[in-house]
Amino acid sequence: MLVRKGNIAAPILCCFAVVALAAAENPPGVPPAPEQLDLTGDDLPRIPASRIVAELDSDRFHPMGRHLAPAMPGSKERGDWLGEQHPAGRTKLMEREWTSTGEAALRAEFLGVQGENVVLRLPDGNITLIPLLKLTNADSAFVKENHFEYHVAWQGWPTDAQVAVPVVEVKESIAAADAFVYTTAHFRFRSNVHLGTALMQDLAKVFELTYDLHTKSPFGILSKPKDDVFEARLFGTLQQYRAAGGPATSAGVYILKDRIFLAPLDFMGIKAGPDGYSKVSAARYDPSPIIHEITHMLTNDMLVNLPLWLNEGYAEYISSFQLEGGAFKVNKQDIKQGVLDRFVRDHEKQLSHGRIWSVKLNAAQRKDFLKGKFFPLFHVAKVLTMTDREWLSDPPASEPRRQTRPGSPPVTVAPPRSRISEGRISRLYRTAHLILYYFIQIEGEQGVRKFSRFLELNRRQLARYDQYLDDYKTFQEQVKEFMKLPGVTLLPDNRLQYPSNLSVPREPTPPCADPNRLKLAGIEALLDGETAAVVGRRIEDALRQDLGLDLQFANE
């Protein structure tokens, strides 16, 4: 059987059912009784898990959040993550007893493998290395199962992350009358209007600054561009941008399947005039939507593998950094200020009913707003375990209702499950933003390490799923060959009848019970042995204290 969700074809456990009809032994001279194989359902197409990012509004990532992808837990069921009680005797995920040849056992946390050594953190915080060859069989098996490379702990944003980038070198070439190409160290811009190198130097600085910032970030650059440069297409008007595929509600979009960034100059601080294009006032240019999309481009591997809440939360976290004087401000207080600015901007947008620059709070209004109660965010525990489908879809507006038409019997009408509303997406984005802020800024090195493990475990599970899809394709081919054997007959009810002395191809076992939760594989590393409910409450309390805000958290 095949379950289709969006344009995803996902196999479930019982694709083929085999029912034995033969007796245990057959009398001499009597042919074996037939068996039957259920062939109900469609063929499973080959969809590499590394490319399972099928969506309602295919492959687009932008501030209004039109994307969809499947997700799943690793070895845990969702109920285990969401439970209120911490399982008895459970300890931190990577903390255990270690024994090496000739040494006493010690309790330490596994940090990864470095060369021929395992790296451990002792209870007093010190780091120690033990040769892999000296480990016991049990310890070696644990390392093999949980292997990931050790990296030097991320100690926070370095001071040079806020050093201004010098003038960006831009090379210009003209491909056609409406095709102008501008190339910098890491980006290639294709514009349908002539901008000139001077204007492009200023425009490209945001891109190169963001690239430089990501090289110093907790996760680095997680993308391999085509031809060694990242591609961007710029459009002279908003209408041209939309005609090229840009979503109507966006200021820019990253097209995942093409690995290309699209943006209208209208929203990049550039305007058309009688003498060509020029910059608008800095006070009327907000680069954060562009930085958000550049972050998606530079972390493409995260888009492919990890859930949307993490991708959007990280893009919001990076794009909330204040950009002043040609440099990002990355000290702790400035990053915290960027979070507060986002709450203010969300409120201004709400007051403006979506119109840009319609309402701006003055200093006194801003202060009063930050002292008050905010619109409720989502419970952190809910977002931590949220699939991409749950992220993208609003819940039903109401309970199913009875509807009666003249001359017809009453029928039950289910309320529509609409595409995600603007108010809901704003709450989701800000909640996801705060989750990333908590792990990176409040937990610091420990939180970054959890995310690194999450990424590693997630990649490992996706590799297993890729292998399963390959095995399943082979299984289908084996079934087709099996159908050609003598005595194998296709019955009218789409079942195969075959002699019991034949061996039916063995269906591979999927590595996950629910492919729709595949992107959440490895979430146990982020929860670090606790439930989502426990971790969520701790994060909510820590955010209130750190930001000094009266934050409210609720469900739908």
N, C-alpha and C positions, 0 to 999 in steps of 0.2 A: 504494500500500500504506500501511497505517496501523499505527504502533507504539503500543500503549497501555501506559502504565506508571502504576500507580495509577489515577487517573481522568483522566490526561493523555492527550490524543490528539496525537501528534507526527508530522508528516510526515517521511518520509525521501526520499532523493534521487530514486528512480525510482518515482514514484507512477503514472505512465502510460508504457508502453513502446510506441513506434511502430515497426512493421516494414514496410518498403516491399516490395511484391510486384510492382509494375508495372515493365514494361520502360522503358528510358530514353526510347524513342520508340515511338509507336503507329502502325501502318499506317493510311492514310487509311480512314475509314469504320468503323474498329474502336474501340469505346469504351475509354477508359483502364481498365487492370486495377485491381482494388480494392486498397486498402491496409488494414491492420488496426491498431486501437488497443486496447491492453490496458486493460480497466476493472476488473480484479480489485482488490478492496479496498473499504473503507468510505469514506464522505464525511468530510472533515475539518471538524470543528466550529470555529467562530471562538472562539479563546481568546486574548484580548489577553495579550501577554507580561507586561504590568504586573500581571496577576492570576494568573500561573501559580505558584500556591503550593498545588497539589493535594497532599494528603498522606494517609498511612495513617490518621491520627487527625485529620482535617481541621481546619486553621486554628488549632490550639492551640499556644501557646508557653508552656512552664513549666519549672521546674528539672529535671524528669525528661526533658525533651527529646523530646516526641512531635510531630515535625513532618517534613515532606518537601517538597522542591521540586526542580525540575530545575536543571542547571547546565551550563556549557560554557566552553571557552577562547575567547579572542578569535581572533587570526589564527594562534595557535600550536597545535601538536599536543601532547598530554600528554607524549609522549616527550621533546620538546624541553625542557619544564620540569623533568623529573625527571632528565635526563642528568647525568652526573658532570662532563663537560668543558665548560668555558666556551667558547662558539663563538669561533673565531679572529677577531680584529679587532673584536669587539663592544664597544661603549662603553655608558655609561649611556643609558637609554631616551630621555631628552629633551635630551641633550647633543650639540651638533653645531656645524658652522661656520655663521656668520651673516654676511651681507653687506648693507650698506645703501648707498644711492646716495652716491657720492663718499667713502666710508669704506673703510678696510682691513678685510679679513675678520677676525673674532674668533671664538674658541671660547667658547661659553657654554651654560648650561642653561636651557631654556625653562620659565618659571614660570607662564605664562598670559597672558591679554589683559586689559588695563585701559583701558577707553575706546577711544581710537584708537591705543594703543601696545601693543607687545609687551614683556613684562617678562622680563628675562634675568638670570641670576646668573653673574657672571664667575668665573674660576678663583680669584681672591683672596677670594671671598665677597661682594664688593660687588654691589649690585643696580643695573641700568641699564635705561632705557626707550628703545626705538627706535620711531619712528612707523611704523605699518603701511604707509603710502604709500611709505616709502623702502626697503622690503624688495624683494629680487629676486623674480622669479617663483617660483623654487624655494622660497625661504623663505616666501613668501606661501602657496604650496600646502601646505607643511608645517603652517603655523599653521591653515589652514582644515581640514585633516584631523584635527588634534589640538587643536582649539579648546576651551578651558575658561577660565572667569573667574579672574583672579588675586585672591587674598585675602591680606590681611596675614598673615604667618607667625604661627602659634600658638606663643606663647612659654612655654607651660606654664600650670598652674592659677594663676589670679590669687589674691592674698591675700584678696580679698573673697569668694571662693568658700567660705571657712570662717567667714564672719560669720553668727551666729545669726539666723534669721528671727524677726521679732517675732510676736506673737499673730496667728494666722490668723483672718481674718474669715469667719464662716460664716452663711449665710442658710438658715433651715429652713422647709419647707413640708410639709403633709400631703396626699398625694394620695388615700389610702384608709386603711382600718384597718391594713393591713399594707404600706403604701407610704409611706415617709418620705424626703423629698428634701432633701439638704444641698448647698449650692452655695458654692464658694470662687472665688478669682480665676481659676483655670485648670481646675477639676474640678467635676463634678456627681456626687454619690454618691446612689445609690438603695438604701435599706436596707429589709428586711422586718421590722425591729424598731426600736423607738424608742431612739435613743441620746442625743438632746439636744445642744444646741450646744456645751456645755462639753466633753463627751467628744469630739465630732467635731472641735473645734479642735485637740485633742491628736493625734487620729488623722490628720487631714488635713495636719498639719504635715510628716509624712514625705513625702507627695505633693508639697506645695509646695516643700519643701526639695530634693527630687529634681528638680523642674522647674527651680528656680533654678540648681542645679548644672549641668544640661544646657545652659542658656543660655551657660555659660562653658566648655563642653566643646570638644574639638577639632572636633566635627561639628555642634554646636548642636542645635536642635530640628528633627528631620526627619520631621515629621508635621503634617497639617492636620486638626484635630478637627472633628467635626460641631457645628454651632451654636456654634463658637468655644470650646467647653469639652470636655475629655476625660471620657469616661463610665466610671463604676465602679459595680458592683453588689456590695453587701455582704449576707452571709447570717448569721443568728443562730446557725446550727449547721452543722457539717460535712456532715450528711446533706442539709440544704437546698441547700448549695453543690453537692454531687454530683448532686442531683436536677436542678439547673439546668444541668448539663453540665460541672461542674468535675471534672477527672480525679482518680481515687481517690488517686494518689500525690503530689498537688501541694498546695502551700500557697497557691496563687493561679494564675491563668491569664489570659493575654491572648488574646482571640479575634480573630484577624486580620481575618476577613471582616466582622465587626460592629464592629471597632475599639472593643472594650469590655473592661474589666478585671473579672474576677470573683474574689472572695476570701471565705473564711469568717472570721468574727470570731475564731474559736478560734485562728487563726494570725496575728492582727494585734495581739496583746497585749490583747485584750478578752475578758472572761469574764462570764457571766450569774450573778446572785446574787438573793437574795430581794428586794433593793431595786432591781433593774434591772441594767444593764450597767456595768462599771467596768474600769479598767486592771489588768493583772497586774503583778507585780514586773518592773522593767526588766531584772533579771538573767535572767529567764526569757522574755524577748521578743527574738527575733532578727529585725530588720526586713529583712535582706538578701534573702530570697526576694521580698518585696513590692517592694523597690527594683529587683530584677532584672526583674520584670514591668513595672514603671512605665517602665523603660528601653526595653523592647520597645515599649511604647505610644508613647513620645516619639520613637522612631526607626523608626516604621512603614515609611518608605520604604526603610530598610536591610533590613527583613524581606522586603519584596517583591522587591528587586533582588539582594541579595548572599547569598552562601552561608551556611548555618547556622553553620559554625564561626566566622565573623566576627561574626554577630549574637549568638551565645551567648557568645563570648569577650568582646565589648564589654559585654554585660550583666553578666557575671561581674566584669569589671574595675571597672565603676562600683559594683556592689553590694558589692564588697569594701572600699570606703572605710569607715572607722570613723565612726560617727555618735554624737557625744558633746556634751552640753550644748546641744542644739538646733542643731548645725552639723556639717557634714562636715569631716573632717581631711584636707587635700589637699596637705600638703607631702610632699616625696619620701620622707622616712623613714617617715611615717605610711602612705603608699600601699604602700611595701614591707612594712611590718608587716601590712597588710591581706592581702597575698599569703601571708605566713607563717601568718596566722590561718586562712586557707582550707585550707592543708595540714593544720593541726591539726584543724580541724573535720571534714575528710574522714576523718581517722584516727579521730576520736571516733565518727563515724557508722558506720564500719566495725566498730568494737568494740561498738557498741550494736546492731548488726544492724538498723539503720534506725529504732530506737525513739528518739524525741525526748527529749533530756536524760537518757538512760540512763547514759552514761559521759561524765565531764568530766575532763580531765587537769589535775593540779595544776602549779604552776610548775616543779618539778623534773622531772616526767614530760614536760612540754612541751619543756623544754630538751634532755632526752635524745633525744626523738623527732626534733627538728630537727637533731641531730648525726648521726643514723643515715642509713641508706639508705631511699629512698622506693620505693613501688610504682612500677613503670616507667610513664612517660607514653608517649604516641605520639611517634614521630619527627616533628619539626616539618615536615619536607618532605612527609610523607604528609598531614598535616592541611591544609597550605597549598593542596594541590591536590585536596582531598577533595570529592566531590559530596555533595549532601544525602542521596542514597540510600545512599552508603557510610557516611555519618555515622549513619544511622538503623538500619542492619541489621548484626547480628552476622555474622561469617563462619561457614561451616559448622563444626560442632564437631569434625568429623573427616573423613577421606577417605571417598569412597564405598566401601561394603563389599558383599561377596557374601552373600546371604541365601538359605537353602534351607528350603523348607517340605516336609513329608512329602507325597510323591506329586506334587510340582511340580518343574520344572527350576529351577536356581539363577538368581536375578535380582540385578542390581546395584541397590542402594538408596542414593540420595544422602542424606546427613544433612540435616536441616532447617536452613533459614536463618532463624533466629528473629528476633523483634523485639529491639531493642537491650537488652542486659542492664544492670543497675544499675551493676555494676563497670566495664563498658566506658564507659558514659556519664560516669561520674565521671572517668575518665582523659581522655576527650575534652574535657570541660568545662575541666579544669585545664590541659590543653595549649593549648587555644584561649585561655584566660585569659592564659597566659604569653606567647603570641604577641602579643596586644594590648598587654600590659604592656611587652614589649620595644620595639615600634614607638613607643609613646607616651612611655614613661618613660625608656628607654635611648637610643633614637635621637632622641627629642624632635621638634623641628620638622621634621627631614628625614623621619622616619617618618610623621608626620601628613600631610605633603605627598604621600607615596607613596599613602597611603590615599585622600586626596582625589582623586588622579588615577585610582585604581582605580574609585572611585565614578562619576566622570565618564565614563570609558571604558565602564564597565558599562552606564550609562544609554543611552549612544549605541548600543551593540550591541543592547540590548533594543528600542530604537526601530526599528532595522533589522529585527529579528525581528517586531515588530508590523506593519511595512509588508509584510513577506513574507507574513504570515498574511492580511492584507487582499488582497494580490495573488493569493494562492492561492484565496481565496474567489471572486474574480473569475474566475480560471481555471476553477474548477468550474462556474460559471454559463455560461461560454463553451462548455464541453464539453457541457453539457445542451442548449444552443441548437444546437450542431454536430450532435447526435444527431437533430435534427428535420429536417435538410437532406435533399433527395432523394438517394437512392442510399446513405444511411448506414443500415446494418443491424446490429443487435445479434445476435451469433452465440451458439450454445448455450454456448460456453466463456467467455462474458462478455467477448468481444472485439468491438470495432466494426470492421465492414468498410465502407470508404468509397472513392469514386472518387479516384484519385490527383491529379486536378486541383483537389481541395479542399485548403485549407490547415488543418492541425490547430492548435488553440489551443496556444500556447507556454507550457509549464509554467515558472513562476518558479523561479529558483535560490535555495535557502535560504542565508542568510548564515552558517550554521554546519553542520558535518558531523554534530554530535551535540547535539540540543536538550537532552539530559539534562545537558549541561555548560554550559548557558547562563548560569547564575549566576556562573560563574568568568570570564566575559568581562572583560578588563581586568586579569587577574592579573599580566600582564607588567609593569604599572606598579609593582606591589608588589615584584616580583622585581628590578626596575630593571636589566634586561639580563643578569642572572645566572640560573642554574638553581635550581630549588627545593632540590636537594641541597646546593648551595654555601651558599645563604641559610639553609637549615635548620641546617646544622652551625654556622654563625656564631652564629645565635640561641641554640642550645643551649649553646655555650661561654660566651656573654655572660650568659646567665641563671644558670649555675652560679657565675660570678664575682660577679655583682651581688647575688644573694640569699645567697651563701655556703652553698648547699645541695649535697648530693651527689645531684644529679638524674640519674635513669636514663631513657633513651629507647629504645623498642623499637617493633616493628611490632605486629601483633595479639597 
